[in-house]
Amino acid sequence: MDQKQITEISRLARIELSAEEKAEFSKDLAKILEAFNNISSVSTEGLNPMQNPTPNNGHLREDIVNADSCAKSEELLELASERVGHLYRVPPVV
């Protein structure tokens, strides 16, 4: 990586770098890019894309609505300072 690229990256990241830091980051980023180039050279032919690196064994519970939870939600809604139907009304967050 040349100094112009390092200067642009530091500007985008909004960090100020000294000349020594730029030289150090230039070497570090070159090593990182080299590592990615090594990874991209690995053959992935015949492999399916993964959405998650760990197997999904269906750890989700079944979604069951029961009368107790409906009654509790109504009790909790009664405690709200403001509500609209079955929803809490809260101040807008900007």
C-alpha positions in Angstrom: 0.0 0.0 0.0 1.3 3.4 -0.8 1.2 6.5 1.4 -1.6 8.0 -0.7 -3.9 5.0 0.0 -3.0 5.1 3.7 -3.7 8.8 3.9 -7.1 8.3 2.3 -8.0 5.4 4.6 -7.0 7.4 7.7 -9.1 10.3 6.4 -12.1 8.0 5.9 -11.6 6.5 9.4 -11.1 10.1 10.8 -7.9 9.3 12.5 -4.7 11.3 12.3 -1.5 9.3 11.7 2.1 10.3 12.0 4.6 9.4 9.3 5.8 6.5 11.4 2.3 5.2 12.0 1.5 5.5 8.2 4.6 3.4 7.4 3.7 0.8 10.1 0.0 0.6 8.9 1.2 0.3 5.3 3.1 -2.8 6.2 0.3 -4.2 8.3 -2.4 -3.6 5.7 -0.1 -5.2 3.0 0.1 -8.3 5.2 -3.7 -8.3 5.7 -4.3 -8.0 2.0 -1.8 -10.8 1.3 -3.7 -13.0 3.7 -6.9 -12.4 1.9 -5.3 -13.1 -1.4 -4.1 -16.5 0.0 -7.6 -17.2 1.2 -9.1 -16.3 -2.2 -6.8 -18.8 -3.9 -8.3 -21.7 -2.0 -10.5 -23.9 -4.2 -14.1 -23.9 -3.2 -15.4 -26.0 -6.1 -18.1 -28.4 -4.9 -18.7 -26.6 -1.6 -22.1 -25.1 -0.8 -22.2 -21.6 0.6 -22.8 -21.5 4.4 -25.1 -19.1 6.2 -23.6 -20.0 9.6 -20.3 -21.6 10.5 -21.9 -23.8 13.1 -24.6 -26.4 12.4 -28.2 -25.3 13.2 -29.7 -28.1 15.2 -33.1 -26.5 15.6 -32.7 -25.1 19.0 -35.8 -22.9 18.6 -38.8 -23.7 20.7 -42.3 -24.1 19.2 -44.3 -20.8 19.3 -47.3 -21.7 21.5 -49.8 -19.1 22.6 -51.5 -20.0 25.8 -54.3 -18.2 27.8 -51.9 -17.4 30.8 -49.5 -15.4 28.6 -52.4 -13.4 27.0 -53.8 -12.6 30.5 -50.4 -11.5 31.7 -49.8 -9.3 28.7 -53.1 -7.5 29.3 -52.2 -6.9 33.0 -48.8 -5.5 31.9 -50.5 -3.2 29.3 -52.7 -1.8 32.1 -49.5 -0.6 33.8 -48.5 1.5 30.8 -48.7 5.3 31.0 -50.0 5.3 27.4 -51.0 2.6 25.1 -52.5 2.2 21.6 -54.5 -1.0 21.3 -52.2 -3.8 22.4 -49.1 -1.7 22.1 -47.1 0.5 24.5 -46.9 4.1 23.3 -43.4 5.5 23.8 -41.9 8.9 22.9 -40.2 8.9 19.5 -36.4 8.4 19.5 -34.4 10.5 17.1 
